[in-house]
């Protein structure tokens, strides 16, 4: 079994974050979701 890929999802639209998070996590990826570029860089 291979390790899951960790993906950083950045979007200021909560609905987009939800769709992307659910879709990618259902494919076995680890997800970190944030609502701004500033938070993504921290």
N, C-alpha and C positions, 0 to 999 in steps of 0.2 A: 504494500500500500504506500502510495506517495504522500508526502506532506502537503497540506493544503496551502494554497497561495494566500497571502494576506494582501488585501486591497483597501486602499484609502479612497473613500467616496466623499466628494466635496460638492455640495449643491446648496443653494439658499432656498430651494423650494422643498418643503418637507415631504410632499407627495412623491417627488423624484427620489429622494433619499430612501423612502420606504420601498418603492418598487425596486430600485437597484439593490438595496440591502437584501430583500427577500429573494430576488432572483439569483444573486451571486451566492448567497449563503446556501440556497437549495442545491447549488452545484458543488458545494463542499468547500467554498472559500471562506477564509476568516475576513471579517469586515470591520473596519473602523469608519464611522460616518460622522462628518462634521458639517456645520452650516456656513462656514466662511473660510476663505483662503488664509486669513490670519490664524485661525484655529488650526488649520491643516499644517501650518509651518511650525507650530509649537511641539 
